[in-house]
């Protein structure tokens, strides 16, 4: 008989494995940089959204000494605007993911543990959401419920849970099948206790790895929604910057300084979460460990 | 036969999902703020007779249940309402646009599947090598790129600075259409296709790779090696065919992804397809057009899902013998 894994004692080990993998380290460093820039950047270089151009020449102008990354279509400083935009992208990504992960884990846990009518109904529901085209769904929800910060977080959060539910469910099922659960139950443990003490600790690591990947997806969703003109108009995010850049014809006019900074911001933060999540998955998912 | 039974079951599931989507759509657009008749009339004042006749025409004077049945009948017969912006039947507009989207998606999908699967096989067959590592990292990076931004960058680099390809539309202005402008179409389709393919390829590489890596550790691979087959024979006769099964089931997921990608790419490149139509409908709040586009894109994804289930049933020997 092999000893049951004790995931919590592996926490420290997992972190050091994450740091010792080149991909994981790159991901963590990228996240550190973006976090630092997002918090400290706007304090050091505050962005004034209300300033506007005093002459036509200062609109969509190339980088120079006073504007390190040029100006946007209103003559505002792109460098400061980009620093400011990090915050919305990060906050939306994290909050939406919290919602997705909570719903997804709960549905996955229940569907995996109670495999009767309730479980199969929940899986049908999950499959239904998986079968919907995500971007069109998110677009119509945002159109109907309006373009506010809260609506965007809710819409992305409420549509992003199915993958988490599937992962949680399959892990719960694999734990449930193990012999020791049967033994614990015969000793009189309640469902609640079995879930809390034996099932959850085995499911949580996979959910942690999944969380990082879901954040990456949520940030991409926010950027895409905002690019399509469905962002919160009162707040600057990288996606809304790109929307206004696109509408102002920045691409056709070759205004690379307006398109590159917010785009690279999105790529770096999404890549940071993707690399971290990918590596954590390799470490924490026993089936993937040897690959 | 058992297999026929399974196909019918899958068909029933697909139809049920479609019905659920239609119900969802009905409910969603009925919670819209404002009175649908006023929304439809949009501007100006309507006489009370005009309102009453419109309500009657759209069945809005009937109870909700009857309205729902009417709605289902209209959807089945292709009566999807009148677009606010184009003042034409939504179904006609969609019919014109969907062809352009399908041309784009078909081309991108062929490239994604061919290159993605080839790269995945290459990575898995050299697991742990430098090539494998590079392919995995590249896939993760491509996966992290926002589709619309890749499009914008290609516009600047290949379109504006190098002037290699047209950056907007499907045909040059003044083009007569027909077979003569095929070359023109080919030049216009390059950038949108590259954009779609680049971003959606990563996932295919990773799925093919992990599936093949799984298969290559199976006992029957060891058996194949033991009976003296070469590395290449083992890979192509026993490895790849089995590894492609999970790839087929992820096709549905891919279709959902690529439909979203089409909206972004068509927006950036003004490609006159369904995606650009949706973007314009979003900006103008053209609800009937949005509602129908969502229903159609859901139907496409559900149909792709159903097809991949059927293909799986037909080629998986384990299912065949069950």
HADDOCK unambig.tbl for C-alpha pairs under 7 A between the chains (distance, minus, plus):
assign (segid A and resid 128 and name CA) (segid B and resid 17 and name CA) 6.53 0.50 0.50
assign (segid A and resid 131 and name CA) (segid B and resid 301 and name CA) 6.67 0.50 0.50
assign (segid A and resid 131 and name CA) (segid B and resid 302 and name CA) 6.08 0.50 0.50
assign (segid A and resid 132 and name CA) (segid B and resid 298 and name CA) 5.56 0.50 0.50
assign (segid A and resid 132 and name CA) (segid B and resid 301 and name CA) 6.89 0.50 0.50
assign (segid A and resid 133 and name CA) (segid B and resid 256 and name CA) 4.62 0.50 0.50
assign (segid A and resid 133 and name CA) (segid B and resid 259 and name CA) 6.97 0.50 0.50
assign (segid A and resid 133 and name CA) (segid B and resid 297 and name CA) 6.68 0.50 0.50
assign (segid A and resid 133 and name CA) (segid B and resid 298 and name CA) 5.71 0.50 0.50
assign (segid A and resid 133 and name CA) (segid B and resid 301 and name CA) 6.49 0.50 0.50
assign (segid A and resid 134 and name CA) (segid B and resid 256 and name CA) 6.64 0.50 0.50
assign (segid A and resid 135 and name CA) (segid B and resid 260 and name CA) 5.00 0.50 0.50
assign (segid A and resid 136 and name CA) (segid B and resid 260 and name CA) 6.64 0.50 0.50
assign (segid A and resid 136 and name CA) (segid B and resid 294 and name CA) 5.86 0.50 0.50
assign (segid A and resid 137 and name CA) (segid B and resid 294 and name CA) 6.96 0.50 0.50
assign (segid A and resid 143 and name CA) (segid B and resid 282 and name CA) 6.95 0.50 0.50
assign (segid A and resid 144 and name CA) (segid B and resid 32 and name CA) 6.14 0.50 0.50
assign (segid A and resid 220 and name CA) (segid B and resid 146 and name CA) 6.38 0.50 0.50
assign (segid A and resid 228 and name CA) (segid B and resid 279 and name CA) 6.62 0.50 0.50
assign (segid A and resid 229 and name CA) (segid B and resid 283 and name CA) 6.99 0.50 0.50
assign (segid A and resid 251 and name CA) (segid B and resid 152 and name CA) 6.01 0.50 0.50
assign (segid A and resid 251 and name CA) (segid B and resid 155 and name CA) 6.30 0.50 0.50
assign (segid A and resid 251 and name CA) (segid B and resid 156 and name CA) 5.53 0.50 0.50
assign (segid A and resid 252 and name CA) (segid B and resid 156 and name CA) 6.71 0.50 0.50
assign (segid A and resid 252 and name CA) (segid B and resid 160 and name CA) 6.43 0.50 0.50
assign (segid A and resid 254 and name CA) (segid B and resid 156 and name CA) 5.59 0.50 0.50
assign (segid A and resid 254 and name CA) (segid B and resid 160 and name CA) 6.36 0.50 0.50
assign (segid A and resid 263 and name CA) (segid B and resid 149 and name CA) 6.24 0.50 0.50
assign (segid A and resid 267 and name CA) (segid B and resid 144 and name CA) 6.00 0.50 0.50
assign (segid A and resid 267 and name CA) (segid B and resid 145 and name CA) 5.60 0.50 0.50
assign (segid A and resid 270 and name CA) (segid B and resid 144 and name CA) 5.60 0.50 0.50
assign (segid A and resid 271 and name CA) (segid B and resid 141 and name CA) 6.35 0.50 0.50
assign (segid A and resid 271 and name CA) (segid B and resid 144 and name CA) 5.36 0.50 0.50
